Amino acid sequence: MKELVRLKKDDLAGAAERERLAVMFASAGLLGRTTPLTSLKATDLKVWRPEFSTNGMNGGVVLKIRDEPTPNAIYMHAVTGTVQASFTLAGKWSGLRTGVGVPRITVDQGAHVTPLTFEVLGDGKSLWKSKPVTAIDALQVGEIRVEKVKVITLQIHCPGRNNSAWSYFIDPVLVAE
């Protein structure tokens, strides 16, 4: 990859990195080298009201994706501005894989329209950002390198009204290479 970057073949370098991450996450899952991010203690919480959980629940309702419970989902109700939670990694992990979005929780859940952007920071630097999420069930996946990262911060940016912005990092998992 370094050689591709040196040759200014950034598209090829990016594709090679995505492929390397996919192999790393697949092999870590098969070998049992994964740890839910929720097994670590959340710090530096900046959330709206007390609306935060690391057990896949929102007010007693369990989040399900395709009818499967997601017990390690991290729930933060977005607020106008930014909400966040940090976790200390101490440089022990190679990667983080997470889904993000605003899943349908209840039948009467209002339509979500404010574009939410999910972001993962490592030691204060942006490592990954989602595309803006404007619809319920428009879920995205991020696979992020976190080698040598001491503190990871999950953020949700909400530039407008936060109606029905029941936002989740869906089963974020750390992998060791």
C-alpha positions as CSV (number, residue, x, y, z in Angstrom):
1,M,0.0,0.0,0.0
2,K,2.9,2.4,0.8
3,E,4.2,1.8,-2.7
4,L,0.7,2.5,-4.3
5,V,0.5,5.8,-2.3
6,R,4.0,6.7,-3.3
7,L,3.0,6.2,-6.9
8,K,-0.1,8.4,-6.3
9,K,-2.5,5.5,-7.0
10,D,-4.7,6.4,-4.1
11,D,-7.8,4.6,-5.5
12,L,-5.9,1.3,-5.7
13,A,-4.4,1.9,-2.2
14,G,-7.8,2.5,-0.8
15,A,-9.2,-0.6,-2.4
16,A,-6.3,-2.7,-1.1
17,E,-6.9,-1.3,2.4
18,R,-10.6,-2.0,2.3
19,E,-9.8,-5.6,1.2
20,R,-7.2,-6.0,4.0
21,L,-9.7,-4.8,6.6
22,A,-12.4,-7.2,5.2
23,V,-10.0,-10.1,5.5
24,M,-8.9,-9.0,9.0
25,F,-12.5,-8.8,10.3
26,A,-13.6,-12.1,8.7
27,S,-10.6,-14.0,10.1
28,A,-10.9,-12.4,13.5
29,G,-14.5,-13.5,13.7
30,L,-13.7,-17.1,12.7
31,L,-10.8,-17.3,15.2
32,G,-12.8,-15.7,18.1
33,R,-10.5,-12.7,18.3
34,T,-13.3,-10.2,18.7
35,T,-14.4,-8.2,21.7
36,P,-17.6,-6.1,21.9
37,L,-16.7,-2.4,22.4
38,T,-19.5,-2.4,25.1
39,S,-17.3,-4.6,27.3
40,L,-15.2,-1.5,27.9
41,K,-16.3,1.3,30.2
42,A,-17.7,4.4,28.4
43,T,-16.2,7.7,29.5
44,D,-16.5,11.4,28.5
45,L,-20.2,11.1,27.9
46,K,-21.9,14.0,26.3
47,V,-25.5,12.9,25.6
48,W,-28.9,14.4,25.6
49,R,-30.7,13.7,28.9
50,P,-29.8,10.3,30.2
51,E,-30.4,8.7,26.8
52,F,-27.4,6.4,26.5
53,S,-27.1,2.7,26.8
54,T,-24.6,0.0,25.9
55,N,-27.0,-2.9,26.0
56,G,-28.9,-2.4,22.8
57,M,-31.9,-0.9,24.6
58,N,-33.8,2.3,24.2
59,G,-36.2,2.9,27.1
60,G,-36.7,-0.8,27.8
61,V,-37.1,-1.7,24.1
62,V,-34.5,-4.1,22.7
63,L,-33.1,-3.1,19.3
64,K,-33.5,-5.8,16.7
65,I,-32.0,-5.8,13.2
66,R,-33.7,-8.3,10.8
67,D,-35.6,-9.7,13.9
68,E,-32.2,-10.5,15.6
69,P,-31.5,-8.8,19.0
70,T,-28.3,-6.6,19.0
71,P,-27.3,-6.8,22.7
72,N,-24.1,-4.8,22.2
73,A,-25.5,-1.9,20.4
74,I,-24.7,1.6,21.7
75,Y,-27.7,3.9,21.9
76,M,-27.4,7.7,22.0
77,H,-30.3,10.0,21.2
78,A,-28.8,12.7,19.0
79,V,-29.3,16.3,20.0
80,T,-28.8,19.4,18.0
81,G,-25.0,19.6,18.0
82,T,-22.9,16.5,18.9
83,V,-23.3,13.6,21.3
84,Q,-20.4,11.3,22.1
85,A,-19.0,8.5,24.2
86,S,-15.3,7.5,24.6
87,F,-13.6,4.2,25.3
88,T,-10.0,3.5,26.3
89,L,-8.4,1.1,24.0
90,A,-4.8,1.5,25.2
91,G,-3.4,0.5,21.7
92,K,-4.4,-3.1,22.2
93,W,-6.6,-3.5,19.1
94,S,-6.2,-3.6,15.3
95,G,-9.7,-2.7,14.1
96,L,-13.2,-1.7,14.9
97,R,-16.3,-2.7,12.9
98,T,-19.6,-1.1,13.6
99,G,-23.0,-0.5,12.0
100,V,-24.6,2.9,12.3
101,G,-28.0,4.4,11.8
102,V,-31.5,5.1,13.0
103,P,-33.3,1.7,13.0
104,R,-37.0,1.4,13.4
105,I,-37.7,0.8,17.1
106,T,-41.5,1.3,17.3
107,V,-44.3,1.2,14.8
108,D,-45.3,4.8,15.6
109,Q,-41.7,6.1,15.4
110,G,-41.7,9.4,13.5
111,A,-39.9,9.8,10.3
112,H,-36.3,11.0,10.8
113,V,-35.2,13.8,8.4
114,T,-32.3,15.7,9.9
115,P,-29.1,14.3,8.4
116,L,-27.1,12.6,11.1
117,T,-23.4,11.9,10.6
118,F,-21.7,9.2,12.7
119,E,-18.0,9.6,13.3
120,V,-15.3,7.6,14.9
121,L,-12.3,9.5,16.3
122,G,-9.0,7.9,17.5
123,D,-7.0,10.1,19.9
124,G,-9.0,13.1,18.7
125,K,-8.4,12.5,15.0
126,S,-11.2,11.5,12.6
127,L,-10.8,7.9,11.5
128,W,-14.2,7.3,9.8
129,K,-17.4,9.2,9.0
130,S,-20.7,7.8,7.7
131,K,-22.6,9.4,4.9
132,P,-25.4,11.6,6.2
133,V,-28.3,9.4,7.5
134,T,-31.7,10.9,6.7
135,A,-34.0,7.9,6.8
136,I,-34.9,5.2,9.3
137,D,-33.3,1.8,8.6
138,A,-30.7,3.4,6.2
139,L,-27.9,1.5,8.0
140,Q,-24.2,1.7,7.1
141,V,-21.1,-0.2,8.2
142,G,-17.7,1.1,9.0
143,E,-14.5,-0.9,9.3
144,I,-11.8,1.2,10.9
145,R,-8.1,0.7,11.7
146,V,-7.4,1.5,15.3
147,E,-3.8,0.3,15.7
148,K,-2.0,2.3,18.4
149,V,-5.2,4.2,19.3
150,K,-5.4,4.9,23.0
151,V,-8.9,6.4,23.2
152,I,-11.7,6.0,20.6
153,T,-14.6,8.4,20.6
154,L,-18.0,7.7,18.9
155,Q,-19.8,10.8,17.9
156,I,-23.1,11.6,16.3
157,H,-23.5,15.0,14.7
158,C,-27.1,16.4,14.4
159,P,-27.3,19.8,12.6
160,G,-31.0,20.2,13.0
161,R,-34.1,19.0,15.0
162,N,-33.6,15.7,16.7
163,N,-37.1,14.2,16.3
164,S,-36.9,10.4,16.3
165,A,-33.1,10.6,16.1
166,W,-32.8,7.3,18.1
167,S,-29.2,6.7,16.9
168,Y,-27.2,3.5,17.3
169,F,-23.7,2.2,16.8
170,I,-24.9,-1.3,16.0
171,D,-22.8,-4.0,17.7
172,P,-19.4,-2.4,17.5
173,V,-16.7,-5.0,17.8
174,L,-12.9,-4.7,18.3
175,V,-10.6,-7.2,16.6
176,A,-7.0,-8.2,17.3
177,E,-4.9,-9.2,14.4
